[in-house]
Amino acid sequence: MPTVEINIPDQIEMQIAQLVEQGEFVSREEAVEQLLSSGIRAYKTSGPSDEEEEGVGFENEGGMMGHDDEYVF
């Protein structure tokens, strides 16, 4: 398994330690692995949809072909 080094705020470290102390996880390493996995799954299910991605980059360009008030076909 690859090893990753990250810096996290003290508050998050304290929350992870508390979860381990409460018995939610066996170790700090298990807690970090499970929490990262859960976060990635949540991100994938709540990330931008295909429809939202199609419009990226066009919000400030005005109409098609650079016209502000009309669309040119």
N, CA, C and O atoms as a DFTB+ gen file, in Angstrom:
292 C
 N C O
     1  1       0.851      -1.165       0.000
     2  2       0.000       0.000       0.000
     3  2       0.907       1.242       0.000
     4  3       1.864       1.302       0.772
     5  1       0.617       2.224      -0.852
     6  2       1.422       3.441      -0.887
     7  2       1.315       4.222       0.426
     8  3       0.303       4.164       1.125
     9  1       2.368       4.940       0.735
    10  2       2.388       5.798       1.914
    11  2       2.253       7.238       1.459
    12  3       2.905       7.662       0.506
    13  1       1.396       7.993       2.152
    14  2       1.149       9.387       1.802
    15  2       1.380      10.236       3.043
    16  3       0.979       9.861       4.144
    17  1       2.020      11.366       2.862
    18  2       2.228      12.296       3.968
    19  2       1.394      13.543       3.699
    20  3       1.480      14.138       2.625
    21  1       0.582      13.937       4.690
    22  2      -0.250      15.129       4.553
    23  2      -0.125      15.984       5.805
    24  3       0.225      15.490       6.877
    25  1      -0.411      17.252       5.659
    26  2      -0.503      18.168       6.791
    27  2      -1.974      18.500       6.974
    28  3      -2.656      18.883       6.023
    29  1      -2.459      18.351       8.205
    30  2      -3.851      18.668       8.492
    31  2      -3.909      19.621       9.678
    32  3      -3.005      19.629      10.514
    33  1      -4.958      20.415       9.756
    34  2      -5.110      21.333      10.885
    35  2      -5.201      20.561      12.212
    36  3      -5.673      19.425      12.255
    37  1      -4.743      21.199      13.277
    38  2      -4.777      20.582      14.600
    39  2      -6.175      20.113      14.977
    40  3      -6.330      19.058      15.592
    41  1      -7.189      20.885      14.614
    42  2      -8.573      20.534      14.959
    43  2      -8.965      19.187      14.356
    44  3      -9.603      18.374      15.026
    45  1      -8.595      18.942      13.113
    46  2      -8.933      17.677      12.466
    47  2      -8.159      16.535      13.104
    48  3      -8.705      15.451      13.306
    49  1      -6.896      16.769      13.423
    50  2      -6.096      15.744      14.106
    51  2      -6.734      15.374      15.444
    52  3      -6.775      14.199      15.808
    53  1      -7.223      16.357      16.166
    54  2      -7.874      16.099      17.451
    55  2      -9.160      15.294      17.258
    56  3      -9.466      14.410      18.058
    57  1      -9.908      15.597      16.205
    58  2     -11.139      14.855      15.934
    59  2     -10.835      13.402      15.586
    60  3     -11.543      12.496      16.027
    61  1      -9.792      13.176      14.804
    62  2      -9.393      11.811      14.449
    63  2      -8.968      11.064      15.710
    64  3      -9.375       9.921      15.916
    65  1      -8.155      11.695      16.552
    66  2      -7.708      11.066      17.799
    67  2      -8.906      10.724      18.690
    68  3      -8.933       9.666      19.319
    69  1      -9.875      11.603      18.740
    70  2     -11.069      11.366      19.557
    71  2     -11.856      10.165      19.024
    72  3     -12.334       9.345      19.808
    73  1     -11.991      10.056      17.707
    74  2     -12.693       8.913      17.115
    75  2     -11.991       7.599      17.457
    76  3     -12.645       6.590      17.723
    77  1     -10.660       7.619      17.449
    78  2      -9.899       6.421      17.804
    79  2     -10.099       6.099      19.283
    80  3     -10.316       4.943      19.644
    81  1     -10.026       7.115      20.135
    82  2     -10.224       6.914      21.574
    83  2     -11.611       6.368      21.888
    84  3     -11.775       5.576      22.816
    85  1     -12.602       6.790      21.121
    86  2     -13.978       6.339      21.340
    87  2     -14.222       4.935      20.793
    88  3     -15.294       4.364      20.991
    89  1     -13.227       4.383      20.108
    90  2     -13.361       3.038      19.575
    91  2     -14.001       2.958      18.201
    92  3     -14.318       1.869      17.725
    93  1     -14.192       4.106      17.559
    94  2     -14.762       4.101      16.206
    95  2     -13.801       3.453      15.210
    96  3     -14.227       2.842      14.230
    97  1     -12.503       3.593      15.471
    98  2     -11.456       3.022      14.627
    99  2     -10.415       2.377      15.530
   100  3     -10.231       2.796      16.673
   101  1      -9.735       1.354      15.015
   102  2      -8.717       0.645      15.780
   103  2      -7.455       1.495      15.955
   104  3      -6.818       1.477      17.008
   105  1      -7.107       2.241      14.895
   106  2      -5.881       3.037      14.926
   107  2      -6.078       4.330      14.145
   108  3      -7.049       4.500      13.408
   109  1      -5.133       5.221      14.330
   110  2      -5.141       6.482      13.593
   111  2      -5.055       6.224      12.093
   112  3      -5.751       6.865      11.306
   113  1      -4.198       5.282      11.701
   114  2      -4.029       4.952      10.289
   115  2      -5.332       4.445       9.678
   116  3      -5.700       4.838       8.571
   117  1      -6.030       3.566      10.408
   118  2      -7.307       3.063       9.904
   119  2      -8.320       4.203       9.779
   120  3      -9.067       4.272       8.803
   121  1      -8.339       5.085      10.762
   122  2      -9.273       6.211      10.741
   123  2      -9.033       7.088       9.516
   124  3      -9.972       7.438       8.802
   125  1      -7.780       7.438       9.278
   126  2      -7.456       8.303       8.140
   127  2      -7.827       7.611       6.830
   128  3      -8.408       8.234       5.942
   129  1      -7.492       6.326       6.708
   130  2      -7.807       5.594       5.480
   131  2      -9.317       5.545       5.236
   132  3      -9.774       5.819       4.127
   133  1     -10.084       5.200       6.257
   134  2     -11.533       5.090       6.108
   135  2     -12.183       6.447       5.840
   136  3     -13.084       6.554       5.009
   137  1     -11.729       7.470       6.538
   138  2     -12.316       8.800       6.347
   139  2     -12.001       9.361       4.963
   140  3     -12.857       9.987       4.338
   141  1     -10.782       9.142       4.481
   142  2     -10.445       9.582       3.120
   143  2     -11.267       8.823       2.081
   144  3     -11.772       9.415       1.128
   145  1     -11.399       7.523       2.268
   146  2     -12.199       6.717       1.333
   147  2     -13.643       7.197       1.304
   148  3     -14.241       7.328       0.236
   149  1     -14.199       7.459       2.490
   150  2     -15.585       7.949       2.567
   151  2     -15.720       9.306       1.885
   152  3     -16.696       9.560       1.179
   153  1     -14.748      10.165       2.096
   154  2     -14.783      11.485       1.468
   155  2     -14.708      11.406      -0.049
   156  3     -15.399      12.148      -0.748
   157  1     -13.884      10.521      -0.552
   158  2     -13.761      10.364      -2.011
   159  2     -15.064       9.821      -2.598
   160  3     -15.517      10.290      -3.642
   161  1     -15.671       8.826      -1.925
   162  2     -16.957       8.296      -2.410
   163  2     -18.020       9.383      -2.399
   164  3     -18.797       9.496      -3.348
   165  1     -18.067      10.184      -1.340
   166  2     -19.054      11.263      -1.254
   167  2     -18.821      12.293      -2.339
   168  3     -19.778      12.795      -2.928
   169  1     -17.569      12.615      -2.614
   170  2     -17.248      13.587      -3.656
   171  2     -17.685      13.076      -5.022
   172  3     -18.240      13.829      -5.822
   173  1     -17.439      11.807      -5.288
   174  2     -17.821      11.236      -6.585
   175  2     -19.325      11.262      -6.785
   176  3     -19.790      11.498      -7.900
   177  1     -20.098      11.026      -5.732
   178  2     -21.550      10.987      -5.884
   179  2     -22.180      12.371      -5.874
   180  3     -23.313      12.533      -6.328
   181  1     -21.466      13.376      -5.365
   182  2     -22.048      14.715      -5.322
   183  2     -21.301      15.697      -6.212
   184  3     -21.576      16.896      -6.171
   185  1     -20.361      15.210      -7.016
   186  2     -19.597      16.066      -7.911
   187  2     -20.460      16.589      -9.042
   188  3     -21.645      16.267      -9.126
   189  1     -19.874      17.391      -9.907
   190  2     -20.643      17.955     -11.020
   191  2     -21.134      16.870     -11.969
   192  3     -20.433      15.897     -12.246
   193  1     -22.350      17.062     -12.458
   194  2     -22.899      16.104     -13.413
   195  2     -22.346      16.393     -14.801
   196  3     -21.712      17.426     -15.018
   197  1     -22.585      15.484     -15.738
   198  2     -22.117      15.687     -17.113
   199  2     -22.707      16.950     -17.712
   200  3     -22.024      17.662     -18.448
   201  1     -23.982      17.242     -17.403
   202  2     -24.625      18.428     -17.944
   203  2     -23.948      19.697     -17.442
   204  3     -23.773      20.649     -18.203
   205  1     -23.564      19.721     -16.162
   206  2     -22.902      20.897     -15.607
   207  2     -21.525      21.079     -16.215
   208  3     -21.105      22.212     -16.449
   209  1     -20.801      19.979     -16.481
   210  2     -19.465      20.066     -17.033
   211  2     -19.466      20.603     -18.455
   212  3     -18.507      21.260     -18.859
   213  1     -20.530      20.338     -19.234
   214  2     -20.588      20.785     -20.623
   215  2     -20.556      22.299     -20.725
   216  3     -19.983      22.836     -21.673
   217  1     -21.163      23.009     -19.764
   218  2     -21.242      24.453     -19.830
   219  2     -20.054      25.167     -19.217
   220  3     -20.008      26.397     -19.237
   221  1     -19.110      24.450     -18.683
   222  2     -17.965      25.071     -18.014
   223  2     -17.189      25.912     -19.012
   224  3     -16.893      25.469     -20.121
   225  1     -16.868      27.117     -18.607
   226  2     -16.054      27.979     -19.446
   227  2     -16.845      28.902     -20.344
   228  3     -16.240      29.758     -20.989
   229  1     -18.144      28.786     -20.426
   230  2     -18.932      29.602     -21.324
   231  2     -19.765      30.647     -20.600
   232  3     -20.469      31.424     -21.245
   233  1     -19.702      30.683     -19.268
   234  2     -20.564      31.570     -18.507
   235  2     -20.351      33.044     -18.839
   236  3     -21.310      33.815     -18.869
   237  1     -19.118      33.439     -19.086
   238  2     -18.810      34.858     -19.255
   239  2     -18.499      35.238     -20.689
   240  3     -17.972      36.323     -20.936
   241  1     -18.808      34.384     -21.624
   242  2     -18.457      34.665     -23.010
   243  2     -19.586      35.317     -23.789
   244  3     -19.411      35.620     -24.970
   245  1     -20.718      35.540     -23.184
   246  2     -21.840      36.096     -23.928
   247  2     -22.460      35.032     -24.796
   248  3     -22.322      33.842     -24.512
   249  1     -23.149      35.440     -25.862
   250  2     -23.768      34.486     -26.770
   251  2     -22.732      33.767     -27.603
   252  3     -21.530      33.965     -27.426
   253  1     -23.197      32.941     -28.501
   254  2     -22.274      32.217     -29.366
   255  2     -21.544      33.192     -30.266
   256  3     -22.072      34.252     -30.604
   257  1     -20.361      32.844     -30.644
   258  2     -19.529      33.655     -31.523
   259  2     -19.184      35.004     -30.895
   260  3     -18.820      35.934     -31.615
   261  1     -19.289      35.137     -29.561
   262  2     -18.885      36.359     -28.890
   263  2     -19.922      37.454     -28.874
   264  3     -19.656      38.522     -28.322
   265  1     -21.090      37.247     -29.449
   266  2     -22.132      38.262     -29.434
   267  2     -22.833      38.229     -28.088
   268  3     -23.148      37.155     -27.577
   269  1     -23.079      39.404     -27.508
   270  2     -23.686      39.461     -26.192
   271  2     -25.197      39.304     -26.221
   272  3     -25.760      38.714     -25.299
   273  1     -25.868      39.803     -27.237
   274  2     -27.316      39.888     -27.224
   275  2     -28.003      38.824     -28.062
   276  3     -29.216      38.658     -27.936
   277  1     -27.303      38.113     -28.891
   278  2     -27.948      37.155     -29.760
   279  2     -27.061      35.965     -29.998
   280  3     -25.849      36.016     -29.791
   281  1     -27.678      34.900     -30.435
   282  2     -26.923      33.704     -30.784
   283  2     -26.807      33.612     -32.292
   284  3     -27.796      33.803     -32.999
   285  1     -25.630      33.328     -32.792
   286  2     -25.388      33.222     -34.226
   287  2     -25.246      31.745     -34.564
   288  3     -24.459      31.032     -33.941
   289  1     -26.005      31.291     -35.547
   290  2     -25.950      29.896     -35.963
   291  2     -25.383      29.783     -37.345
   292  3     -25.258      28.677     -37.872
